[in-house]
Each structure stands twice: as structure tokens, then as C-alpha cells.
């Protein structure tokens, strides 16, 4: 993922302009908490209240419709009335050990869309995140823009990362995110042939201080949110955990909580 992307709407296959969030009174960097270790986890991570628990996993997960039989559906939100949104982190450039602590202490369900060339030799960090509850999904071998490439090239990028992740983690991902959110029918066919069940875009993306919305001006139940494994170099001094704290505050302010995407897809 590159800073500040906005996904194309499903079926469009191309980029679209986003609508930035209105100015927020809390846009300044949250103070880094220096609280006693016995403080509740939400306070240690700068949240005003605990995250509301997510509903139980649906007995019958919603079934997004595919554009054509045999192809995976393309989703930027999940059709649900549950008051949940889904947090997704891309690429794998930033390997902040405090983010592992944050995910563990807040029991934060996040989906990690990993790119092999970005993760490099750092798969051990993401194994630690997986051990505390994060899930591993596919974001290609080399972060190549796939749209327009021949089938063989797209399949190599997607299936190649499937094989890498199976080798590293012992499981094959079920979800795929195309780099930059761009894709074509060939992408969908290659993803299906690589064993992936859905192509995941996003309705909102987290910037340094606030959310940018692809549709509307607020989060809605079922929205998929894009963040990224970015650190101070990309976030103008802000850490990954500080950015995530801001994101969680926005989720709470809008009366929502965080669900596990894989429970719904």
C-alpha cells in the first residue's frame, strides 16, 4: 500500500476520487500514554473507553455476489447490520513490536495483506502478530499493478504469494487485495485459480490524522478500512500505534467497534 490510497468501487476496475473527512477537533497527535502497567489496556493505548465487544460470528456469513459465476466477489464493505467495521493493514514495511503489544492487549482483530518483496526477511514479526490473533492474507509478491497484465503474470504474482504464505505460516489465505486497488477480469480469474474466495478493497483509508472516505463522510456498519504498516518515516513522525489509536477513536466516536473480517467473508 502507498500512503493515502483510495480504492475503486467494486466492478469499476479503476481509481476514483475520495472525499476527505471533515476537520476533526482531535486531529492533533494523541499524547503518548505514560500510565502504570496496571492501567486498563484501553487507557494505556490512549482510548477514552474500552472497545465494545464485537457480536458473535454470524451463523450464516453474508454472501457477497460475484460479477460472474466462478469469479470471486469484489467487496469494499460487508452487507451486515452488526455495528462493526473491519481493519486491514497492507504491505508489511513497518515492523513495530509495540503494535504486536497493542493487538494483543486490545484483542484487536486485524487482517494483514502481506507483500513478499516488502516484508523481506521480516516474516517473523508477522508470525508474532498472527500468534496474538491477526490473520494473514495475500497482497502479491511484488506489489505490481495487475490490471492489464497477461494472465500468466497476474497468476504468478498471486499464486506465488499464496505459496510463500503457505510455506511461512502453514495456511493458504482466502482473501486477496490487488495493489493500489486496481484489477480487471483477468485478476479475478487468476485469484479464483489461486484458491482465493474474495477480492477485498476498502470504503475508508486511514491517513496520518483522520479517515478519508471513498463514499459519504462517515463509517457505516460493514465498512472495510484500509490502514498500512507505516512508521514515523512515512507518517511524519507518527508511529503505527499512534495512527491506530486515532483510527480506533474515530470508530468509537461513530458508535461502532471492530469485527474480524474473516468471520463475515
N, C-alpha and C positions, 0 to 999 in steps of 0.2 A: 504494500500500500504506500502511496505517496501522500504527503501532507495535504489535507483538505479536499479529498476526492468526493465526488457526488455520483451516485450510481445512476445509470439509465433506468428508466422504468422497465419492468419485465416486458419482453416482447419487442422493445424498441431497438435493442442491439446497438445503441449509441448513447453518447453522453447527453446530459441535459443540465440546464442551469438549476442551481439550488436557490432556496430562499433562506437567507441567514436568519438566525434567531433574533428577536428584538433585544435591545440592550438590556442587560441584567444588572441589578444593583449589586450583586455579589460577584462581579466579573473579576475582581482582583484576586491575586493568588491567595489561597487559603493558608493561614498560618500553619506551619508545621507543628503538629501537636507534640508537647513535651510533658506527657502525663505519666502518672505512676503506672507501672506494668499491671497493677490490679484493676485499672480503669476498664470499663466495658469496651470491647473491641470497637464498637461504632465511635466512641469518643476518641479512642486512640488514633483513629483514621480520619477524624475531623468531620464526622457526620452529626447532625443535630439530634438524630433518633435512630434506633435500630432499623435496618431494612425490614419491611413487612415480609413475613414468610410467603413464599410462592405457593399457589394452590398445588394440590397433589397432581401427579402426572395424569393427563386425561386417559380415561379408559379407551376412548377412540380418538386418537390424534386427528386433527383436521387433515383433509386430503386435498392439497392444492392441485388445481387442474393443469395438466401439461398442454402445451400448444398443439402437439401432435401425438398420436399413440406411439408408444415406445421411446419417447424422449422424456427426460426429467423435467419437472416443472421448474420455472424460474420464479423465485419469491423474493420480495423485499419486506414482506410482513406475513404474519400467520393469521388466518381468519379465526379469531378467538375473542370471547368476551371476558376472559380472565384478564385482570388488571396487571399484566406483565409486559415487559419488553425484554429483548434478548441482546446481550452484549457479545460482540465479536471483535477479536483482535487479529490483525493481519501481519504477515511477513515474518517477523522474528528478529528484527535488528537489535532491539533493546533487550538486555538480559539482566534486569534489575532484581536482585534477590529479595528486596523488600516487597516487590509485587507478589512473590510467592507467599510471603507472610500475610499480605493483605487478602489474597484469595482464600487462604486457609482460615484466617481469623474471622473474616466476614462470611465465610462459606459461600463465596461468590461463584455462581455458575457462569463460566465464560467459555466461549468456543474459540479455539486458536486455529486460524487458517495459515498454515506454515508454508514458506517458500524455501526450498533446499539451498539455493545459492545465497540467500540472505541469512538463514540460520547458520550456515557454515559448520564449524566444529562445535557449535553450541547446543546440540540436541539434548545434552544432559540437563540444561536449565529447564527445557520444556518438559522433560520427563519428570522433574520435580513439580512443575505446575500440574501436570497430569496426575501425579500422586496425591495432590490436595484437591482434586475434583475438576480441573479444567479438562476439556475434551479437545482432541486433535482432528483437524480437518485439512483439506487439500487446497493449496493456492499455487500450484505448479512448481516445476523445478527451478525456473529461471526468471519468473515474473515477466514473461513475454506477453505483449498484447496479442491475443489469439485471433481476433476477428480478421478474416481474410486469408489466414494461413491455410495451406492444404491440410487435408485430414491427417496425413501421416505425421506432420509436425505438431498438430494440436494433440493428437493421441500420445505422442512421445512426451510432451510436457505434462499431460495429465496422468497418464498411466505410469510414467516414470516416477512421479512423486508419490503415487499410490504405493508403488513398490518400495520406495525409500522409507515411507512412513510405516509400512508393514514391517520392514526389516528393523526399524528403530524401536517401534512401540508394540509390535506384535498384533496390531489390529489394522484393518483397512478402513479409511474414512468412508463415510456415507454422503458427505456434503462437499460441494466444490464452489469456490469463489474464483471467477475469472479475474486476472489482474486488470486494474483500472475499471472494473465493472463492464467491460465490453466483450461481446460474444456474438456468434452467429449460429445458424442451424448446425453447421459443422461442429462447433464447440459442443452443442448439446448432444449430438450423435457420439462424439468422442467420449464425452463424460459418461453417457449411458454404457458405452462399450467398456469403459474402465470400472464399471460397477458402482457408479455414484447415483444416488437417488434423487437429489435436488441440487439446483444451482442457486446459490444464495447471494443476493445483492443487499441493499440497505435502504431504509427510509430516512435515516438521520446519521450524520457523522460528527464525531466529537472533535472540535478544534482545540486550541490551547485553553481557551476560557469558557467556551459555550458550545452549544449544539448548532449545527447547520442542518436545516430541514430540506429534504427533496420535495416534500409535499406538505402544504399547510405551514403552521407556525407553532406546532406543539407535538409532543409524542401522543400516540394513541395505542390502545391495547393491541398487542401483537406486532408492534414495530420492531424491526431489526436495526440495531445501532452499530455503526462501524467505529471502532477505535483502532489504534495501531500500537505496535510495540515500539514506541518512540521515547526518546530520553531527552535530557537537557539540551543536547546539540540541536535537535530538531524542534524542540518546544521552547526555545528562547529562555532556557534556564529552569523551566518547569520539569519536574520529574514525572515518570509514568504514574506513580501512585497519587501525586497531587492532581494530575489530569483526571484520573479515575475518580477521585473524591469529588471533584466538580461534577463529573458526569452523574455520579450516584445522587448528589444533591438535586440535580435537575429532575432525575427520575422521581425522587421523593416529593419534590415540590408539585409535581403534576399528578400525585395520587397513585403512583404506580410502584411496582417492585420488579425484581429481576427474576426471570424464569430461565430454565435450561432449554435451549433451542432444540436439542435432540429429543426432548420429551414431546415436542409438538410436530416434528418433521420425521 
